Amino acid sequence: MKTKTCPVCEWEIKDGGITVQVGGKEVVVCGDDCATKAKESPAKYAGEAKSGR
């Protein structure tokens, strides 16, 4: 299994992370602080979004 890295802080996501909607897409981040930052700057993080599960 590939290790995931948070697109906001670049830390390793160990527990599955938090999935947030950013720019109409799902982005997995490491925690609440990074979820807030991703939502505040959707143009910056929407490129890290998954197109499907």
PyRosetta script that sets phi, psi and omega in degrees:
from pyrosetta import init, pose_from_sequence

init()
pose = pose_from_sequence("MKTKTCPVCEWEIKDGGITVQVGGKEVVVCGDDCATKAKESPAKYAGEAKSGR")
pose.set_psi(1, 133.2)
pose.set_omega(1, -178.4)
pose.set_phi(2, -75.5)
pose.set_psi(2, 136.8)
pose.set_omega(2, 176.2)
pose.set_phi(3, -74.0)
pose.set_psi(3, 133.1)
pose.set_omega(3, 178.7)
pose.set_phi(4, -94.6)
pose.set_psi(4, 146.4)
pose.set_omega(4, 178.0)
pose.set_phi(5, -119.3)
pose.set_psi(5, 135.9)
pose.set_omega(5, 178.3)
pose.set_phi(6, -65.1)
pose.set_psi(6, 128.0)
pose.set_omega(6, -179.5)
pose.set_phi(7, -71.9)
pose.set_psi(7, -14.1)
pose.set_omega(7, -178.1)
pose.set_phi(8, -88.1)
pose.set_psi(8, -54.5)
pose.set_omega(8, -175.1)
pose.set_phi(9, -108.4)
pose.set_psi(9, -7.2)
pose.set_omega(9, 178.8)
pose.set_phi(10, 67.1)
pose.set_psi(10, 20.1)
pose.set_omega(10, 173.6)
pose.set_phi(11, -82.8)
pose.set_psi(11, 157.0)
pose.set_omega(11, 176.8)
pose.set_phi(12, -69.8)
pose.set_psi(12, 134.7)
pose.set_omega(12, 177.4)
pose.set_phi(13, -92.1)
pose.set_psi(13, 111.4)
pose.set_omega(13, -172.9)
pose.set_phi(14, -96.9)
pose.set_psi(14, -29.3)
pose.set_omega(14, -172.6)
pose.set_phi(15, -110.6)
pose.set_psi(15, 20.0)
pose.set_omega(15, -178.8)
pose.set_phi(16, 97.7)
pose.set_psi(16, -22.1)
pose.set_omega(16, 176.2)
pose.set_phi(17, 74.6)
pose.set_psi(17, -168.9)
pose.set_omega(17, 179.5)
pose.set_phi(18, -120.2)
pose.set_psi(18, 132.0)
pose.set_omega(18, 177.5)
pose.set_phi(19, -95.9)
pose.set_psi(19, 126.6)
pose.set_omega(19, 179.0)
pose.set_phi(20, -126.6)
pose.set_psi(20, 153.3)
pose.set_omega(20, 175.7)
pose.set_phi(21, -87.3)
pose.set_psi(21, 120.7)
pose.set_omega(21, -179.6)
pose.set_phi(22, -132.1)
pose.set_psi(22, 116.6)
pose.set_omega(22, 179.9)
pose.set_phi(23, 59.5)
pose.set_psi(23, 33.2)
pose.set_omega(23, 179.0)
pose.set_phi(24, 80.6)
pose.set_psi(24, 7.7)
pose.set_omega(24, 179.6)
pose.set_phi(25, -126.5)
pose.set_psi(25, 161.4)
pose.set_omega(25, 178.0)
pose.set_phi(26, -90.2)
pose.set_psi(26, 131.3)
pose.set_omega(26, 177.1)
pose.set_phi(27, -125.9)
pose.set_psi(27, 134.8)
pose.set_omega(27, 178.1)
pose.set_phi(28, -99.6)
pose.set_psi(28, 124.1)
pose.set_omega(28, 179.2)
pose.set_phi(29, -123.1)
pose.set_psi(29, 171.8)
pose.set_omega(29, -173.1)
pose.set_phi(30, -82.5)
pose.set_psi(30, -26.8)
pose.set_omega(30, -176.1)
pose.set_phi(31, -166.4)
pose.set_psi(31, -176.4)
pose.set_omega(31, -175.8)
pose.set_phi(32, -61.1)
pose.set_psi(32, -41.6)
pose.set_omega(32, -179.2)
pose.set_phi(33, -62.0)
pose.set_psi(33, -43.2)
pose.set_omega(33, -179.9)
pose.set_phi(34, -71.8)
pose.set_psi(34, -31.6)
pose.set_omega(34, 175.8)
pose.set_phi(35, -62.4)
pose.set_psi(35, -43.6)
pose.set_omega(35, 178.7)
pose.set_phi(36, -63.1)
pose.set_psi(36, -45.1)
pose.set_omega(36, 179.8)
pose.set_phi(37, -63.2)
pose.set_psi(37, -40.0)
pose.set_omega(37, 179.7)
pose.set_phi(38, -64.9)
pose.set_psi(38, -40.3)
pose.set_omega(38, 179.3)
pose.set_phi(39, -68.9)
pose.set_psi(39, -32.0)
pose.set_omega(39, 179.7)
pose.set_phi(40, -73.9)
pose.set_psi(40, -24.3)
pose.set_omega(40, -178.9)
pose.set_phi(41, -129.9)
pose.set_psi(41, 64.8)
pose.set_omega(41, -174.5)
pose.set_phi(42, -60.8)
pose.set_psi(42, -34.5)
pose.set_omega(42, -179.7)
pose.set_phi(43, -63.5)
pose.set_psi(43, -31.5)
pose.set_omega(43, -178.0)
pose.set_phi(44, -75.1)
pose.set_psi(44, -35.1)
pose.set_omega(44, -171.9)
pose.set_phi(45, -109.9)
pose.set_psi(45, -9.6)
pose.set_omega(45, -179.6)
pose.set_phi(46, -63.0)
pose.set_psi(46, -26.0)
pose.set_omega(46, 177.5)
pose.set_phi(47, -67.6)
pose.set_psi(47, -17.9)
pose.set_omega(47, 178.7)
pose.set_phi(48, -88.1)
pose.set_psi(48, 0.3)
pose.set_omega(48, -174.1)
pose.set_phi(49, -72.6)
pose.set_psi(49, 151.7)
pose.set_omega(49, 175.0)
pose.set_phi(50, -88.1)
pose.set_psi(50, 138.3)
pose.set_omega(50, 178.1)
pose.set_phi(51, -81.4)
pose.set_psi(51, -16.7)
pose.set_omega(51, 178.6)
pose.set_phi(52, -166.7)
pose.set_psi(52, 167.8)
pose.set_omega(52, -179.6)
pose.set_phi(53, -94.9)
pose.dump_pdb("model.pdb")
